[in-house]
């Protein structure tokens, strides 16, 4: 049997239609009103059988030649999942980029704390929901007892007669808990409303019947908000013998307060736990990553070593305690040690090979000096002989003497570079750069009268420690480079800037307004046998050792040489040398 709604008498219940008759059941509200329109009849639609129609053949359509090549079919459609994955891969770097820029320590700590936060959230949510469900079930059990007592009392007191003010006895029953609410709805309106106070008296309350509009009259508990005065109640509605509806309820304030208190405790404990987890995770990760820091420190130390030249003793290794292959960091440390061993072996082999080449060049240069001197001597002796020689023989002997002189210069340059590569100490004496530049510019002016030479010197002499002969060769080579590789009429300026209190380095600049240096050879300009053109003649080209000697001599003095050039804008060579200390100058 269907339970009557609030405000509906037993005599008003009509029997349902015969089985099999399609009907639209009216929706019964709490106040007994029906939402179905009067006189509405259900519409029964009978489905007719579907007859499949035969396909219609168009005889006018062209006949398809099966032997003709078949056009390629369209590409299969990409599934929605694949399109979503492609879209996600495109947007992922944008929001993951800040996280990827973090350190490994920060990412590990963040991940651990994030997992703990998610775990705390899940545990807290489950705890709150379980406690709330438990409190609601316990309150429902109390409410069922209240309904049973109140219904029995009201039926004995009133029977089928109307309810009067004696409803107070239902609410103020000694067995009823504090805050019990009793409401009687008669004919769709609230007839009586009482609430049991803390003093044990039933106080009258005013409640709008619309609050119970969707309440089922079957004794099942439901939660209802009754306004700011009563707040939320757990209520149940039953129908009395006289047809009225009695609603009994218990307040949810205690249960809600308990749940709120538990939620606050969980939040505070979770926050404190997460803060403690951050500190502990930071400490544990820092200790765990110390071996990785030591491996990184070893790699940084090796990266700062000059490995491009000289005898490199690559003895730095990762400590043995950080090379345990049973751990991830140990694998990295062991692999780095093996790599350093291979690099050290390669550097040693390179150094040995270079040393052999240097020794060969030095020995060959030394051995060639005597034969070249003999060739030059015999050539000059033959040329000065009192015997009359044919013109072609005289020309040939002159060419032999010229090429022997050129070969001697090349051998001397190679021998000088070999000695500098071996690290032989140069002479160290105070050198007046001002007078040195005056002599070098004078020699350049005598050799290149078609160029414009200028010299800018400070008022006081500039003294640097070094080898006077080698420094003179540096500036002679630079000025010769400017003279040979620039057209006539080029202006060449030589400037000398004394050392200041901060840098303690003397700067010499040689600037010309010539065509400049090609960017293709600017980066390799100071390497050996690098030429500005492919010519090997002395008139237009060079041996490619002049600037290499400049670079080697300047570095042997503890200085540096740089070049700044743009095609069509001229070239500037800058030589910086350590200045002489004040006490040495005195």
C-alpha positions in Angstrom: 0.0 0.0 0.0 1.2 3.5 -0.8 1.7 5.8 2.2 -0.5 8.9 2.1 1.1 12.3 1.8 1.1 14.9 4.6 -2.5 16.3 4.9 -4.2 13.4 3.1 -6.9 11.3 4.9 -7.2 7.5 4.5 -10.7 7.9 2.9 -9.2 9.9 0.1 -6.9 7.1 -1.1 -8.3 5.8 -4.5 -7.6 2.4 -5.8 -5.1 2.2 -8.7 -6.1 1.4 -12.3 -6.3 -2.2 -13.5 -3.0 -3.8 -14.3 -1.7 -3.2 -17.8 -3.3 0.2 -18.2 -0.8 2.9 -19.0 -1.1 5.8 -16.5 0.8 8.9 -15.5 1.1 8.7 -11.6 0.5 12.2 -10.1 3.3 13.6 -8.0 2.0 14.0 -4.4 3.4 17.0 -2.5 3.8 17.3 1.3 0.6 19.4 1.6 -1.5 16.8 -0.5 -1.6 18.9 -3.7 -1.3 17.0 -7.0 1.0 18.3 -9.8 -0.8 16.3 -12.5 -3.3 18.1 -14.6 -6.9 17.1 -14.2 -8.5 15.0 -16.9 -5.1 14.2 -18.6 -5.2 10.9 -20.4 -2.1 8.9 -21.3 -1.3 8.4 -24.9 -0.5 4.9 -26.1 1.6 4.8 -29.3 1.6 1.5 -31.2 4.7 0.9 -33.3 4.2 -0.3 -36.9 6.5 -2.9 -38.4 9.4 -1.4 -40.4 9.6 -2.6 -44.0 13.1 -2.3 -45.6 13.0 -0.8 -49.0 15.1 -2.2 -51.8 17.9 0.0 -53.1 17.0 2.1 -56.2 19.4 1.6 -59.1 19.9 4.6 -61.3 20.3 3.3 -64.8 21.6 6.6 -66.0 24.6 6.5 -63.7 28.0 5.9 -65.4 29.5 2.4 -65.3 32.6 2.1 -63.1 35.5 0.5 -64.9 37.0 -1.9 -62.4 40.3 -2.1 -64.2 40.9 1.7 -63.7 43.3 2.7 -60.9 41.6 3.2 -57.6 42.0 6.6 -56.1 43.7 6.6 -52.7 41.3 6.6 -49.8 41.3 9.3 -47.2 43.5 9.0 -44.2 41.9 7.4 -41.2 40.4 9.7 -38.7 42.4 10.4 -35.6 40.6 9.2 -32.5 39.6 11.7 -29.8 42.0 10.1 -27.3 45.0 10.6 -29.7 44.0 14.2 -30.4 43.7 14.9 -26.6 47.1 13.3 -26.0 48.6 15.5 -28.8 47.0 18.6 -27.3 48.3 17.6 -23.8 51.8 17.2 -25.1 51.7 20.7 -26.6 50.5 22.4 -23.5 52.5 20.3 -21.0 55.8 22.2 -21.4 54.2 25.5 -20.7 53.0 24.6 -17.2 55.7 22.1 -16.4 58.6 24.5 -17.3 58.8 26.2 -13.9 58.8 22.8 -12.2 61.5 21.4 -14.5 63.7 24.4 -13.7 63.8 23.5 -10.0 66.6 21.6 -8.4 66.4 17.9 -7.9 66.3 18.4 -4.2 63.3 20.8 -4.5 61.4 18.5 -6.9 61.8 15.5 -4.5 60.8 17.5 -1.5 57.8 18.9 -3.3 56.7 15.5 -4.6 57.0 13.9 -1.2 55.1 16.8 0.5 52.5 16.8 -2.2 51.9 13.0 -1.8 51.6 13.5 2.0 49.2 16.3 1.5 47.0 14.2 -0.8 47.2 11.4 1.7 46.1 13.7 4.5 43.3 15.0 2.4 42.0 11.6 1.6 42.3 10.4 5.2 40.7 13.5 6.6 37.9 13.4 4.1 37.2 9.7 4.8 37.3 10.3 8.6 34.9 13.2 8.4 32.5 11.3 6.2 32.6 8.2 8.4 32.1 10.2 11.6 29.3 12.2 10.1 27.6 9.0 8.9 28.0 7.4 12.3 26.6 10.4 14.1 23.7 10.7 11.7 22.9 6.9 12.1 23.0 7.3 15.9 20.7 10.3 15.7 18.3 8.4 13.4 18.1 5.7 16.0 17.2 8.2 18.6 14.7 9.8 16.2 13.0 6.4 15.6 12.5 6.0 19.4 11.1 9.5 19.6 8.7 8.8 16.7 7.6 5.5 18.2 6.9 7.1 21.6 5.2 10.2 20.2 3.0 8.3 17.8 1.8 5.8 20.5 1.2 8.7 22.9 -0.7 10.8 20.4 -2.9 7.9 19.2 -3.9 7.0 22.8 -4.5 10.6 23.7 -6.5 11.8 20.6 -7.5 8.7 18.7 -9.5 9.8 15.7 -10.4 13.2 17.3 -8.7 16.5 16.6 -5.5 17.5 18.2 -5.5 20.3 20.7 -2.9 22.1 22.9 -2.2 18.9 24.8 0.5 18.3 22.1 2.9 19.8 24.7 2.9 16.4 26.5 4.2 14.7 23.5 7.3 16.9 23.3 7.8 17.3 27.1 7.8 13.5 27.7 10.5 12.7 30.2 12.0 10.2 27.8 12.4 12.8 25.0 15.9 14.2 24.6 16.6 17.9 24.8 15.8 19.9 21.7 13.1 17.5 20.5 10.7 19.3 18.1 7.1 18.3 17.5 5.0 19.7 14.7 1.4 18.8 13.7 0.3 19.6 10.1 -3.5 19.6 9.6 -5.1 20.3 6.2 -1.7 21.4 4.8 -0.9 24.0 7.5 1.1 23.9 10.7 -1.4 23.5 13.6 1.0 23.2 16.5 4.8 23.5 16.9 6.8 22.8 20.0 10.5 22.5 21.0 11.8 21.0 24.2 14.0 23.5 25.9 16.9 22.8 28.3 14.6 23.5 31.2 12.3 20.6 30.2 9.4 22.8 29.0 7.8 22.8 25.6 8.2 26.1 23.9 6.1 27.2 20.9 7.9 27.7 17.6 6.8 29.0 14.3 7.7 27.0 11.3 6.7 27.6 7.7 5.1 24.5 6.2 7.0 24.9 3.0 10.1 23.6 4.7 8.4 20.2 4.8 7.2 20.3 1.2 9.3 17.4 0.0 9.1 15.4 3.2 8.0 11.8 2.8 5.3 10.6 5.3 6.7 7.2 5.9 8.8 7.7 9.1 12.1 7.8 7.3 14.6 10.4 8.7 15.6 13.4 6.6 17.6 16.5 7.1 15.7 19.8 6.9 16.9 23.4 7.4 14.4 25.3 9.5 15.8 28.8 9.4 18.3 30.8 11.5 16.4 30.2 14.8 16.3 26.4 14.7 19.0 25.7 12.1 19.2 22.1 10.8 17.1 19.3 12.2 16.8 15.6 11.5 13.1 15.0 11.1 10.6 12.2 10.3 6.9 12.4 9.5 4.1 9.9 10.3 0.3 10.0 9.9 -1.9 9.8 12.9 -5.2 8.0 13.2 -7.1 11.2 12.7 -5.4 11.8 9.4 -3.1 14.6 10.6 0.6 14.4 10.0 3.0 14.6 13.0 6.6 15.6 12.4 9.2 14.9 15.1 12.8 16.0 14.9 16.1 16.2 16.7 18.7 18.9 16.3 21.8 18.3 14.2 23.8 21.0 15.9 25.7 18.6 18.2 26.6 16.3 15.3 27.6 19.2 13.1 29.7 20.7 15.8 31.5 17.4 16.4 32.2 17.0 12.7 33.4 20.6 12.5 35.7 20.1 15.5 37.1 16.9 13.9 37.7 18.8 10.6 39.5 21.6 12.4 41.7 19.1 14.3 42.5 17.2 11.1 43.4 20.4 9.3 45.7 21.6 12.1 47.4 18.3 12.5 47.8 17.9 8.7 49.4 21.4 8.4 51.7 20.7 11.3 52.6 17.3 9.9 53.3 18.7 6.5 55.5 21.4 7.9 57.4 18.8 9.9 57.5 16.6 6.7 59.0 19.5 4.7 61.8 19.9 7.3 62.5 16.2 7.5 62.3 15.6 3.8 64.7 18.6 3.2 67.2 17.1 5.7 66.9 13.6 4.4 67.2 14.6 0.8 70.1 16.9 1.5 72.0 14.1 3.2 71.0 11.6 0.5 72.2 13.9 -2.3 75.6 14.7 -0.7 77.3 12.0 -2.8 75.8 13.6 -5.9 77.1 17.0 -4.8 80.6 15.5 -4.5 80.3 14.0 -7.9 79.2 17.4 -9.3 82.0 19.1 -7.5 84.5 16.8 -9.2 83.0 17.4 -12.6 83.1 21.2 -12.0 86.8 21.0 -10.9 87.7 19.1 -14.1 85.7 21.5 -16.3 87.7 24.5 -14.9 91.1 22.8 -15.8 93.0 24.0 -18.9 92.8 20.8 -21.0 93.4 22.4 -24.4 97.2 22.5 -24.3 100.2 21.6 -22.3 100.9 18.6 -20.1 97.7 18.0 -18.2 97.8 15.8 -15.1 94.2 14.7 -14.9 94.5 13.0 -11.5 91.2 14.2 -10.0 88.7 11.4 -9.4 85.4 10.9 -7.6 86.0 9.5 -4.1 85.8 5.7 -3.7 82.8 5.9 -1.3 80.8 7.6 -4.1 81.5 4.9 -6.7 79.4 2.1 -5.4 77.6 0.6 -8.4 74.8 -0.7 -6.2 73.5 2.9 -5.9 72.4 5.3 -8.6 74.9 8.0 -7.6 77.6 5.4 -7.4 76.9 4.4 -11.0 77.3 8.0 -12.0 80.5 8.4 -10.0 82.0 5.2 -11.4 81.1 6.1 -14.9 82.6 9.6 -14.4 85.9 8.0 -13.1 86.1 5.8 -16.1 85.5 8.7 -18.4 88.1 10.8 -16.7 90.5 7.9 -17.1 89.9 7.7 -20.8 90.2 11.5 -21.1 93.4 11.4 -19.2 94.9 8.7 -21.4 93.8 10.6 -24.5 95.4 13.9 -23.2 98.6 12.0 -22.3 98.7 10.5 -25.8 98.1 13.9 -27.3 100.8 15.5 -25.2 103.3 12.8 -26.2 102.4 13.2 -29.9 102.7 17.0 -29.7 106.0 16.7 -27.8 107.4 14.4 -30.5 106.3 16.9 -33.2 107.9 19.8 -31.2 111.1 17.9 -30.8 111.2 17.0 -34.4 110.5 20.6 -35.5 113.2 21.9 -33.0 115.7 19.3 -34.2 115.0 19.9 -37.9 115.1 23.6 -37.5 118.4 23.4 -35.7 119.9 21.0 -38.2 118.7 23.2 -41.1 120.4 26.3 -39.9 123.9 25.2 -40.9 123.0 24.0 -44.4 121.0 27.2 -45.1 123.9 29.3 -43.8 126.2 27.4 -46.2 123.8 27.9 -49.1 123.6 31.6 -48.5 127.4 31.8 -48.1 128.3 30.0 -51.3 125.6 31.9 -53.2 127.0 35.2 -52.0 130.5 34.1 -52.7 129.7 33.0 -56.2 127.8 36.2 -56.9 130.8 38.3 -55.7 133.3 36.2 -57.7 135.5 38.3 -60.1 134.6 35.9 -62.9 132.0 37.1 -65.4 128.9 34.9 -65.1 126.1 34.6 -67.6 123.0 36.7 -66.9 120.7 33.8 -66.3 123.2 32.2 -63.9 123.5 35.4 -61.9 119.7 35.6 -61.7 119.5 32.0 -60.5 122.1 32.5 -57.8 120.3 35.7 -56.6 117.1 33.7 -56.4 118.8 30.9 -54.5 120.2 33.4 -52.0 116.8 35.1 -51.6 115.0 31.8 -51.0 117.7 30.7 -48.6 117.2 33.9 -46.6 113.5 33.3 -46.6 114.0 29.7 -45.5 116.3 30.8 -42.7 113.7 33.2 -41.4 111.1 30.4 -41.5 113.4 28.0 -39.7 114.2 30.6 -37.0 110.4 31.2 -36.5 109.8 27.4 -36.1 112.7 27.1 -33.7 111.4 30.0 -31.6 107.9 28.4 -31.4 109.3 25.1 -30.5 111.3 26.6 -27.6 108.2 28.5 -26.4 106.2 25.4 -26.5 108.7 23.6 -24.4 108.2 26.3 -21.8 111.7 27.7 -21.8 112.1 30.8 -19.6 112.5 34.1 -21.4 114.8 36.9 -20.2 113.1 39.1 -17.6 114.4 42.7 -17.4 112.8 46.1 -17.3 111.8 47.1 -20.8 110.8 50.6 -21.8 107.8 50.1 -24.1 107.9 53.7 -25.2 111.3 53.5 -26.8 110.5 50.0 -28.0 107.5 51.2 -29.9 109.4 54.2 -31.3 112.0 51.9 -32.8 109.4 49.5 -34.2 107.3 52.3 -35.8 110.4 53.8 -37.3 111.4 50.5 -38.8 107.8 50.0 -40.2 107.9 53.6 -41.6 111.1 52.8 -43.4 109.7 49.6 -44.8 106.3 51.0 -45.8 106.7 54.6 -46.9 103.3 54.3 -48.7 101.5 54.0 -45.4 100.7 56.7 -42.9 102.2 55.9 -39.5 101.3 57.6 -36.2 102.3 57.0 -32.6 100.6 58.1 -29.4 102.7 57.8 -26.3 102.1 59.0 -22.7 104.4 61.6 -21.2 106.1 59.2 -18.8 108.1 56.1 -19.8 106.1 52.9 -19.5 108.1 50.0 -18.1 107.2 46.3 -18.2 109.2 43.2 -17.2 110.1 41.0 -20.1 112.4 40.0 -22.9 113.3 43.1 -25.0 114.1 41.2 -28.1 111.0 39.1 -28.1 108.7 42.0 -27.3 110.3 43.9 -30.2 109.6 41.0 -32.4 105.9 41.1 -31.3 105.4 44.7 -32.4 107.4 44.3 -35.5 105.2 41.4 -36.6 102.0 43.3 -35.9 103.2 46.3 -37.8 104.4 44.2 -40.7 101.0 42.5 -40.7 99.3 45.9 -41.0 101.7 46.9 -43.7 101.4 43.8 -45.8 97.7 43.2 -45.6 96.5 46.8 -46.2 96.6 48.9 -49.4 98.9 51.9 -49.8 97.7 55.0 -48.1 96.3 53.1 -45.1 96.7 54.9 -41.8 98.1 52.8 -39.0 97.9 54.2 -35.4 99.9 52.8 -32.5 98.8 53.7 -29.0 100.2 53.0 -25.6 98.1 53.2 -22.4 99.9 52.9 -19.1 98.6 50.7 -16.3 96.0 51.9 -13.9 95.5 51.1 -10.2 92.9 48.5 -10.8 94.1 46.4 -13.8 97.9 46.8 -13.4 98.2 45.9 -17.1 99.8 48.0 -19.9 97.8 48.1 -23.2 99.2 48.6 -26.7 96.8 49.0 -29.6 97.7 48.9 -33.3 94.8 50.2 -35.4 94.4 50.5 -39.2 91.6 51.7 -41.4 92.2 48.9 -44.0 89.7 46.4 -45.4 89.6 44.4 -42.2 89.8 40.6 -41.6 87.4 38.1 -43.0 85.2 36.5 -40.3 86.1 33.0 -41.7 89.7 33.3 -40.4 89.2 35.7 -37.4 88.7 32.9 -34.9 91.9 31.1 -36.1 94.0 34.1 -36.7 96.6 33.3 -34.1 97.0 29.6 -35.1 100.1 28.5 -37.0 100.2 28.6 -40.8 97.0 30.7 -41.0 97.2 33.2 -43.8 94.9 36.0 -44.9 95.2 34.8 -48.5 96.3 31.6 -50.2 99.5 33.2 -51.5 102.9 32.0 -50.2 105.0 34.8 -51.8 106.7 37.3 -49.5 105.2 40.2 -51.4 101.5 39.4 -50.9 101.4 36.6 -48.4 103.3 35.2 -45.4 104.3 31.9 -43.8 101.5 32.2 -41.4 103.7 32.1 -38.3 104.0 35.9 -37.5 100.8 36.2 -35.4 101.4 32.7 -33.9 104.7 34.0 -32.6 103.0 37.1 -31.3 100.5 35.1 -29.4 103.1 32.7 -28.0 105.5 35.4 -26.9 102.7 37.5 -25.3 101.4 34.5 -23.4 104.9 33.6 -22.3 105.0 37.1 -20.7 101.7 36.5 -18.9 99.8 38.8 -21.2 97.1 38.5 -23.8 96.5 39.6 -27.4 93.1 40.1 -29.0 91.8 41.4 -32.3 88.7 43.3 -33.3 87.9 43.6 -36.9 84.9 44.1 -39.3 85.2 43.8 -43.0 85.5 47.3 -44.4 86.0 49.0 -41.0 89.6 48.3 -40.2 91.3 46.2 -37.6 92.6 46.7 -34.1 95.1 44.5 -32.3 95.3 44.9 -28.6 98.3 43.6 -26.6 98.1 43.7 -22.8 101.2 43.0 -20.6 101.6 43.0 -16.9 103.0 46.2 -15.6 106.1 46.3 -13.5 105.6 46.4 -9.7 106.3 49.7 -8.0 109.1 48.4 -5.8 110.8 46.8 -8.8 110.5 50.0 -10.8 112.3 51.9 -8.0 
